[in-house]
């Protein structure tokens, strides 16, 4: 799942499906959230100086 999320981020896609696994990337000004099968699995937040 993590490799699929990395591929989605690198190719600037919002959704990516592979072998019945769906990863959705939700970007915002503060960072991004990664969802796997509609459940949040990771959040990346930009550090504010």
N, CA, C and O atoms as a Maestro MAE file, in Angstrom:
{
 s_m_m2io_version
 :::
 2.0.0
}

f_m_ct {
 s_m_title
 :::
 protein
 m_atom[196] {
  # First column is atom index #
  i_m_mmod_type
  r_m_x_coord
  r_m_y_coord
  r_m_z_coord
  i_m_residue_number
  s_m_chain_name
  s_m_pdb_residue_name
  s_m_pdb_atom_name
  i_m_atomic_number
  :::
  1 25 0.831 -1.180 0.000 1 A "UNK " " N  " 7
  2 3 0.000 0.000 0.000 1 A "UNK " " CA " 6
  3 2 0.880 1.249 0.000 1 A "UNK " " C  " 6
  4 15 0.575 2.216 -0.699 1 A "UNK " " O  " 8
  5 25 1.959 1.242 0.769 2 A "UNK " " N  " 7
  6 3 2.823 2.421 0.816 2 A "UNK " " CA " 6
  7 2 3.466 2.683 -0.546 2 A "UNK " " C  " 6
  8 15 3.572 3.835 -0.967 2 A "UNK " " O  " 8
  9 25 3.893 1.634 -1.231 3 A "UNK " " N  " 7
  10 3 4.475 1.817 -2.562 3 A "UNK " " CA " 6
  11 2 3.453 2.399 -3.530 3 A "UNK " " C  " 6
  12 15 3.794 3.231 -4.371 3 A "UNK " " O  " 8
  13 25 2.222 1.972 -3.417 4 A "UNK " " N  " 7
  14 3 1.155 2.496 -4.268 4 A "UNK " " CA " 6
  15 2 0.927 3.979 -3.974 4 A "UNK " " C  " 6
  16 15 0.723 4.771 -4.894 4 A "UNK " " O  " 8
  17 25 0.962 4.352 -2.705 5 A "UNK " " N  " 7
  18 3 0.803 5.759 -2.322 5 A "UNK " " CA " 6
  19 2 1.965 6.605 -2.853 5 A "UNK " " C  " 6
  20 15 1.758 7.724 -3.321 5 A "UNK " " O  " 8
  21 25 3.166 6.076 -2.782 6 A "UNK " " N  " 7
  22 3 4.331 6.796 -3.303 6 A "UNK " " CA " 6
  23 2 4.193 7.014 -4.799 6 A "UNK " " C  " 6
  24 15 4.482 8.101 -5.299 6 A "UNK " " O  " 8
  25 25 3.751 5.982 -5.519 7 A "UNK " " N  " 7
  26 3 3.554 6.123 -6.969 7 A "UNK " " CA " 6
  27 2 2.510 7.187 -7.272 7 A "UNK " " C  " 6
  28 15 2.678 7.970 -8.207 7 A "UNK " " O  " 8
  29 25 1.429 7.224 -6.490 8 A "UNK " " N  " 7
  30 3 0.377 8.219 -6.715 8 A "UNK " " CA " 6
  31 2 0.908 9.631 -6.489 8 A "UNK " " C  " 6
  32 15 0.612 10.536 -7.269 8 A "UNK " " O  " 8
  33 25 1.679 9.822 -5.443 9 A "UNK " " N  " 7
  34 3 2.230 11.155 -5.142 9 A "UNK " " CA " 6
  35 2 3.222 11.568 -6.225 9 A "UNK " " C  " 6
  36 15 3.183 12.702 -6.704 9 A "UNK " " O  " 8
  37 25 4.106 10.658 -6.611 10 A "UNK " " N  " 7
  38 3 5.128 10.987 -7.606 10 A "UNK " " CA " 6
  39 2 4.524 11.305 -8.969 10 A "UNK " " C  " 6
  40 15 5.074 12.122 -9.709 10 A "UNK " " O  " 8
  41 25 3.413 10.680 -9.312 11 A "UNK " " N  " 7
  42 3 2.787 10.919 -10.614 11 A "UNK " " CA " 6
  43 2 1.670 11.958 -10.533 11 A "UNK " " C  " 6
  44 15 0.961 12.200 -11.510 11 A "UNK " " O  " 8
  45 25 1.524 12.569 -9.352 12 A "UNK " " N  " 7
  46 3 0.559 13.647 -9.116 12 A "UNK " " CA " 6
  47 2 -0.883 13.215 -9.396 12 A "UNK " " C  " 6
  48 15 -1.678 13.981 -9.939 12 A "UNK " " O  " 8
  49 25 -1.201 11.984 -9.018 13 A "UNK " " N  " 7
  50 3 -2.556 11.477 -9.165 13 A "UNK " " CA " 6
  51 2 -3.282 11.573 -7.828 13 A "UNK " " C  " 6
  52 15 -2.667 11.480 -6.766 13 A "UNK " " O  " 8
  53 25 -4.596 11.760 -7.895 14 A "UNK " " N  " 7
  54 3 -5.403 11.801 -6.673 14 A "UNK " " CA " 6
  55 2 -5.874 10.418 -6.254 14 A "UNK " " C  " 6
  56 15 -6.091 10.164 -5.069 14 A "UNK " " O  " 8
  57 25 -6.034 9.519 -7.227 15 A "UNK " " N  " 7
  58 3 -6.459 8.147 -6.947 15 A "UNK " " CA " 6
  59 2 -5.633 7.200 -7.790 15 A "UNK " " C  " 6
  60 15 -5.289 7.498 -8.933 15 A "UNK " " O  " 8
  61 25 -5.319 6.046 -7.205 16 A "UNK " " N  " 7
  62 3 -4.583 5.035 -7.940 16 A "UNK " " CA " 6
  63 2 -5.076 3.670 -7.491 16 A "UNK " " C  " 6
  64 15 -5.164 3.396 -6.294 16 A "UNK " " O  " 8
  65 25 -5.398 2.814 -8.457 17 A "UNK " " N  " 7
  66 3 -5.869 1.458 -8.189 17 A "UNK " " CA " 6
  67 2 -4.878 0.464 -8.770 17 A "UNK " " C  " 6
  68 15 -4.383 0.638 -9.883 17 A "UNK " " O  " 8
  69 25 -4.593 -0.589 -7.995 18 A "UNK " " N  " 7
  70 3 -3.736 -1.663 -8.467 18 A "UNK " " CA " 6
  71 2 -4.095 -2.929 -7.704 18 A "UNK " " C  " 6
  72 15 -4.049 -2.952 -6.474 18 A "UNK " " O  " 8
  73 25 -4.448 -3.969 -8.424 19 A "UNK " " N  " 7
  74 3 -4.789 -5.261 -7.809 19 A "UNK " " CA " 6
  75 2 -5.849 -5.126 -6.716 19 A "UNK " " C  " 6
  76 15 -5.688 -5.656 -5.617 19 A "UNK " " O  " 8
  77 25 -6.921 -4.421 -7.024 20 A "UNK " " N  " 7
  78 3 -8.046 -4.214 -6.094 20 A "UNK " " CA " 6
  79 2 -7.673 -3.429 -4.843 20 A "UNK " " C  " 6
  80 15 -8.407 -3.471 -3.855 20 A "UNK " " O  " 8
  81 25 -6.557 -2.720 -4.861 21 A "UNK " " N  " 7
  82 3 -6.190 -1.810 -3.780 21 A "UNK " " CA " 6
  83 2 -6.315 -0.393 -4.307 21 A "UNK " " C  " 6
  84 15 -5.764 -0.057 -5.356 21 A "UNK " " O  " 8
  85 25 -7.041 0.431 -3.574 22 A "UNK " " N  " 7
  86 3 -7.223 1.816 -3.988 22 A "UNK " " CA " 6
  87 2 -6.567 2.731 -2.975 22 A "UNK " " C  " 6
  88 15 -6.776 2.601 -1.769 22 A "UNK " " O  " 8
  89 25 -5.775 3.655 -3.480 23 A "UNK " " N  " 7
  90 3 -5.149 4.675 -2.647 23 A "UNK " " CA " 6
  91 2 -5.644 6.021 -3.133 23 A "UNK " " C  " 6
  92 15 -5.656 6.294 -4.334 23 A "UNK " " O  " 8
  93 25 -6.051 6.862 -2.195 24 A "UNK " " N  " 7
  94 3 -6.501 8.206 -2.530 24 A "UNK " " CA " 6
  95 2 -5.606 9.200 -1.795 24 A "UNK " " C  " 6
  96 15 -5.319 9.035 -0.609 24 A "UNK " " O  " 8
  97 25 -5.174 10.221 -2.508 25 A "UNK " " N  " 7
  98 3 -4.321 11.268 -1.948 25 A "UNK " " CA " 6
  99 2 -5.135 12.552 -1.887 25 A "UNK " " C  " 6
  100 15 -5.671 13.004 -2.899 25 A "UNK " " O  " 8
  101 25 -5.226 13.136 -0.697 26 A "UNK " " N  " 7
  102 3 -5.934 14.403 -0.517 26 A "UNK " " CA " 6
  103 2 -4.890 15.442 -0.115 26 A "UNK " " C  " 6
  104 15 -4.317 15.387 0.974 26 A "UNK " " O  " 8
  105 25 -4.658 16.391 -1.025 27 A "UNK " " N  " 7
  106 3 -3.651 17.428 -0.773 27 A "UNK " " CA " 6
  107 2 -4.307 18.699 -0.230 27 A "UNK " " C  " 6
  108 15 -5.441 19.030 -0.576 27 A "UNK " " O  " 8
  109 25 -3.560 19.402 0.632 28 A "UNK " " N  " 7
  110 3 -4.005 20.699 1.135 28 A "UNK " " CA " 6
  111 2 -2.770 21.580 1.299 28 A "UNK " " C  " 6
  112 15 -1.649 21.142 1.041 28 A "UNK " " O  " 8
  113 25 -2.980 22.811 1.726 29 A "UNK " " N  " 7
  114 3 -1.857 23.718 1.955 29 A "UNK " " CA " 6
  115 2 -0.964 23.228 3.087 29 A "UNK " " C  " 6
  116 15 0.234 23.511 3.104 29 A "UNK " " O  " 8
  117 25 -1.546 22.495 4.029 30 A "UNK " " N  " 7
  118 3 -0.806 22.042 5.209 30 A "UNK " " CA " 6
  119 2 -0.098 20.717 5.016 30 A "UNK " " C  " 6
  120 15 0.687 20.323 5.878 30 A "UNK " " O  " 8
  121 25 -0.343 20.005 3.910 31 A "UNK " " N  " 7
  122 3 0.290 18.714 3.684 31 A "UNK " " CA " 6
  123 2 -0.609 17.815 2.868 31 A "UNK " " C  " 6
  124 15 -1.296 18.279 1.958 31 A "UNK " " O  " 8
  125 25 -0.611 16.513 3.189 32 A "UNK " " N  " 7
  126 3 -1.471 15.591 2.477 32 A "UNK " " CA " 6
  127 2 -1.896 14.445 3.378 32 A "UNK " " C  " 6
  128 15 -1.251 14.145 4.383 32 A "UNK " " O  " 8
  129 25 -3.001 13.812 2.991 33 A "UNK " " N  " 7
  130 3 -3.525 12.651 3.693 33 A "UNK " " CA " 6
  131 2 -3.616 11.508 2.704 33 A "UNK " " C  " 6
  132 15 -3.966 11.704 1.541 33 A "UNK " " O  " 8
  133 25 -3.297 10.312 3.175 34 A "UNK " " N  " 7
  134 3 -3.339 9.120 2.338 34 A "UNK " " CA " 6
  135 2 -4.407 8.187 2.885 34 A "UNK " " C  " 6
  136 15 -4.415 7.838 4.066 34 A "UNK " " O  " 8
  137 25 -5.314 7.792 1.987 35 A "UNK " " N  " 7
  138 3 -6.404 6.889 2.345 35 A "UNK " " CA " 6
  139 2 -6.230 5.577 1.595 35 A "UNK " " C  " 6
  140 15 -5.885 5.572 0.414 35 A "UNK " " O  " 8
  141 25 -6.466 4.477 2.274 36 A "UNK " " N  " 7
  142 3 -6.451 3.142 1.657 36 A "UNK " " CA " 6
  143 2 -7.813 2.529 1.880 36 A "UNK " " C  " 6
  144 15 -8.233 2.334 3.021 36 A "UNK " " O  " 8
  145 25 -8.511 2.221 0.789 37 A "UNK " " N  " 7
  146 3 -9.876 1.690 0.862 37 A "UNK " " CA " 6
  147 2 -10.765 2.555 1.762 37 A "UNK " " C  " 6
  148 15 -11.504 2.046 2.605 37 A "UNK " " O  " 8
  149 25 -10.676 3.855 1.565 38 A "UNK " " N  " 7
  150 3 -11.497 4.880 2.224 38 A "UNK " " CA " 6
  151 2 -11.216 5.066 3.712 38 A "UNK " " C  " 6
  152 15 -12.029 5.668 4.414 38 A "UNK " " O  " 8
  153 25 -10.081 4.563 4.212 39 A "UNK " " N  " 7
  154 3 -9.685 4.779 5.610 39 A "UNK " " CA " 6
  155 2 -8.354 5.521 5.622 39 A "UNK " " C  " 6
  156 15 -7.423 5.151 4.907 39 A "UNK " " O  " 8
  157 25 -8.268 6.575 6.441 40 A "UNK " " N  " 7
  158 3 -7.029 7.340 6.523 40 A "UNK " " CA " 6
  159 2 -5.948 6.480 7.173 40 A "UNK " " C  " 6
  160 15 -6.137 5.944 8.265 40 A "UNK " " O  " 8
  161 25 -4.815 6.356 6.487 41 A "UNK " " N  " 7
  162 3 -3.732 5.539 7.014 41 A "UNK " " CA " 6
  163 2 -2.473 6.352 7.306 41 A "UNK " " C  " 6
  164 15 -1.606 5.911 8.060 41 A "UNK " " O  " 8
  165 25 -2.375 7.546 6.706 42 A "UNK " " N  " 7
  166 3 -1.186 8.351 6.938 42 A "UNK " " CA " 6
  167 2 -1.501 9.816 6.682 42 A "UNK " " C  " 6
  168 15 -2.307 10.152 5.814 42 A "UNK " " O  " 8
  169 25 -0.854 10.678 7.451 43 A "UNK " " N  " 7
  170 3 -0.996 12.119 7.272 43 A "UNK " " CA " 6
  171 2 0.412 12.713 7.284 43 A "UNK " " C  " 6
  172 15 1.217 12.408 8.165 43 A "UNK " " O  " 8
  173 25 0.698 13.555 6.306 44 A "UNK " " N  " 7
  174 3 1.974 14.249 6.229 44 A "UNK " " CA " 6
  175 2 1.690 15.735 6.363 44 A "UNK " " C  " 6
  176 15 0.950 16.304 5.559 44 A "UNK " " O  " 8
  177 25 2.271 16.366 7.371 45 A "UNK " " N  " 7
  178 3 2.009 17.773 7.674 45 A "UNK " " CA " 6
  179 2 3.293 18.573 7.464 45 A "UNK " " C  " 6
  180 15 4.370 18.176 7.908 45 A "UNK " " O  " 8
  181 25 3.154 19.711 6.774 46 A "UNK " " N  " 7
  182 3 4.295 20.597 6.582 46 A "UNK " " CA " 6
  183 2 4.684 21.231 7.906 46 A "UNK " " C  " 6
  184 15 3.826 21.636 8.690 46 A "UNK " " O  " 8
  185 25 5.963 21.310 8.144 47 A "UNK " " N  " 7
  186 3 6.466 21.949 9.358 47 A "UNK " " CA " 6
  187 2 6.470 23.463 9.151 47 A "UNK " " C  " 6
  188 15 6.995 23.965 8.158 47 A "UNK " " O  " 8
  189 25 5.882 24.171 10.096 48 A "UNK " " N  " 7
  190 3 5.818 25.634 10.035 48 A "UNK " " CA " 6
  191 2 6.948 26.188 10.894 48 A "UNK " " C  " 6
  192 15 7.045 25.872 12.079 48 A "UNK " " O  " 8
  193 25 7.806 27.021 10.290 49 A "UNK " " N  " 7
  194 3 8.973 27.549 11.058 49 A "UNK " " CA " 6
  195 2 8.572 28.499 12.160 49 A "UNK " " C  " 6
  196 15 9.431 29.012 12.876 49 A "UNK " " O  " 8
  :::
 }
 m_bond[195] {
  # First column is bond index #
  i_m_from
  i_m_to
  i_m_order
  :::
  1 1 2 1
  2 2 3 1
  3 3 4 2
  4 3 5 1
  5 5 6 1
  6 6 7 1
  7 7 8 2
  8 7 9 1
  9 9 10 1
  10 10 11 1
  11 11 12 2
  12 11 13 1
  13 13 14 1
  14 14 15 1
  15 15 16 2
  16 15 17 1
  17 17 18 1
  18 18 19 1
  19 19 20 2
  20 19 21 1
  21 21 22 1
  22 22 23 1
  23 23 24 2
  24 23 25 1
  25 25 26 1
  26 26 27 1
  27 27 28 2
  28 27 29 1
  29 29 30 1
  30 30 31 1
  31 31 32 2
  32 31 33 1
  33 33 34 1
  34 34 35 1
  35 35 36 2
  36 35 37 1
  37 37 38 1
  38 38 39 1
  39 39 40 2
  40 39 41 1
  41 41 42 1
  42 42 43 1
  43 43 44 2
  44 43 45 1
  45 45 46 1
  46 46 47 1
  47 47 48 2
  48 47 49 1
  49 49 50 1
  50 50 51 1
  51 51 52 2
  52 51 53 1
  53 53 54 1
  54 54 55 1
  55 55 56 2
  56 55 57 1
  57 57 58 1
  58 58 59 1
  59 59 60 2
  60 59 61 1
  61 61 62 1
  62 62 63 1
  63 63 64 2
  64 63 65 1
  65 65 66 1
  66 66 67 1
  67 67 68 2
  68 67 69 1
  69 69 70 1
  70 70 71 1
  71 71 72 2
  72 71 73 1
  73 73 74 1
  74 74 75 1
  75 75 76 2
  76 75 77 1
  77 77 78 1
  78 78 79 1
  79 79 80 2
  80 79 81 1
  81 81 82 1
  82 82 83 1
  83 83 84 2
  84 83 85 1
  85 85 86 1
  86 86 87 1
  87 87 88 2
  88 87 89 1
  89 89 90 1
  90 90 91 1
  91 91 92 2
  92 91 93 1
  93 93 94 1
  94 94 95 1
  95 95 96 2
  96 95 97 1
  97 97 98 1
  98 98 99 1
  99 99 100 2
  100 99 101 1
  101 101 102 1
  102 102 103 1
  103 103 104 2
  104 103 105 1
  105 105 106 1
  106 106 107 1
  107 107 108 2
  108 107 109 1
  109 109 110 1
  110 110 111 1
  111 111 112 2
  112 111 113 1
  113 113 114 1
  114 114 115 1
  115 115 116 2
  116 115 117 1
  117 117 118 1
  118 118 119 1
  119 119 120 2
  120 119 121 1
  121 121 122 1
  122 122 123 1
  123 123 124 2
  124 123 125 1
  125 125 126 1
  126 126 127 1
  127 127 128 2
  128 127 129 1
  129 129 130 1
  130 130 131 1
  131 131 132 2
  132 131 133 1
  133 133 134 1
  134 134 135 1
  135 135 136 2
  136 135 137 1
  137 137 138 1
  138 138 139 1
  139 139 140 2
  140 139 141 1
  141 141 142 1
  142 142 143 1
  143 143 144 2
  144 143 145 1
  145 145 146 1
  146 146 147 1
  147 147 148 2
  148 147 149 1
  149 149 150 1
  150 150 151 1
  151 151 152 2
  152 151 153 1
  153 153 154 1
  154 154 155 1
  155 155 156 2
  156 155 157 1
  157 157 158 1
  158 158 159 1
  159 159 160 2
  160 159 161 1
  161 161 162 1
  162 162 163 1
  163 163 164 2
  164 163 165 1
  165 165 166 1
  166 166 167 1
  167 167 168 2
  168 167 169 1
  169 169 170 1
  170 170 171 1
  171 171 172 2
  172 171 173 1
  173 173 174 1
  174 174 175 1
  175 175 176 2
  176 175 177 1
  177 177 178 1
  178 178 179 1
  179 179 180 2
  180 179 181 1
  181 181 182 1
  182 182 183 1
  183 183 184 2
  184 183 185 1
  185 185 186 1
  186 186 187 1
  187 187 188 2
  188 187 189 1
  189 189 190 1
  190 190 191 1
  191 191 192 2
  192 191 193 1
  193 193 194 1
  194 194 195 1
  195 195 196 2
  :::
 }
}
